Amino acid sequence: MRGLWYAAGLIALALGIIGIALPVVPTVPFLLLAAAAFARSSPRLERRILNHPTYGPPVRAWRERGAISRLAKIWATAAMACGVGFSLFVGMPLWVVAAQAMICTAIAAFVVTRPEA
């Protein structure tokens, strides 16, 4: 199992690194997954994520208090709204846009109700 957790951590870490360069792909959620996987397989890599000067504080805030910074909440909510708006703009079927809007609304409600970091 340790090898599977390690592989899952590497995949999540790779996706998080991709998220640094691509604005549509989130970084911190993938780093949260990577840290959780590395906690079960490689404490050294888990510590590297937690001690990273830029990405460590949001990961630690989530772990300790389930907290998300106000700026992250704004960006996440705006990105979801833009995604739904873009789907509508490009002419996706209304049932797809409605389903997307409901899912994004539920996720946004969760994000906004988290404590602030």
N, C-alpha and C positions, 0 to 999 in steps of 0.2 A: 504493500500500500504506500510505503514511503516514496517509492519511485513514481507512482501515479500522482501523488500530491506534488512532488517536485516538478513533474512534467506539466501539471496544471498551473503551477506557479510560474513556470517559464513562459507558458502560453499567455497567461494573464499579464505578465510583465511585458512581453513583446507587444501586446495590444495596447498597454498603457504607454509604452514608448512611442508607438505609432500615433497615439492620441496627442502627444506633445506637438507633433508636426501637422496633424490634420485637425482642423477646428471642429469638425463634426463628430469626431470620435472622442468620448470622454477619457480622461486620464486617471483621475483619482479612483473612480469605481473599479477600474481594472487593477490599480495598485492595492486597493482594499482586498480584492480577491487573491492577488499574488501574495500579500502579507499573510492572509489566512492560510493559504496553501503552504507557504514556506514555514509557518509556525509548526506545521506537522511534519516537515521534511528537512528544512534547512534554517535553523535559528540564525545563522550568520547572515543569510540573505534577507530574512525578516528584519533583523536589526538594521541592515543597510537601507531598507525602505523606510523604516521608522525614524532613522536618523538623518534622512536626506534633508538638506536645508530648505528646499522648496516644497516637496511633496510629503515630507514626513509630518509636518504639523496638521494638515487636514486628515491624514490617515489616523494619527493619534487622537485627534478630536473626535472622530467618528467612533473609534474603539472605546474611548473613555466615557463619552457622554452622548454618543449618537448625534453629535452636533455637525451642522453644515454652516459655513460662513454665509453672510447675507449676500455677498457678491456671487457666490456659487449658486445660491438659490435663484437670484435674478437671472443669471446666465442660463441655468437649466430650464427655468420656466419660459424664458424668451425663446430658447432654442426649440423647445417642444411646440410653442405657439407658431413659430416660423415654419416648422416641419408640417404642421397641419395646414397652415395657410398655403404653403408651397404645393401640397397635395391637391388642394382645392384649385389653385391657380393652373396646374398642369392638366386638370380635367380628370382626375381619378374619379371612379364611381362614388357617388354620394354615400353609399353604405360603407365603403372603405374609409372615407374621410370621417364619417360619423364614428366608426369603430376606433379609428386612430385618435379622434378627439376625446372620446370617453376614456381610453386608456391613458392618454397624456394628462387628462384632468385628474384622474386618480393618482397618478405618479406625482403630479405637481402638488396636489393636496398633501401627499405624504412628505414631500421635500420641504414645503413651506411650513409645515407644522413641527419640523425638527427644531431642537434648540439651536441657537446661534453659537458659532465657535468664538 
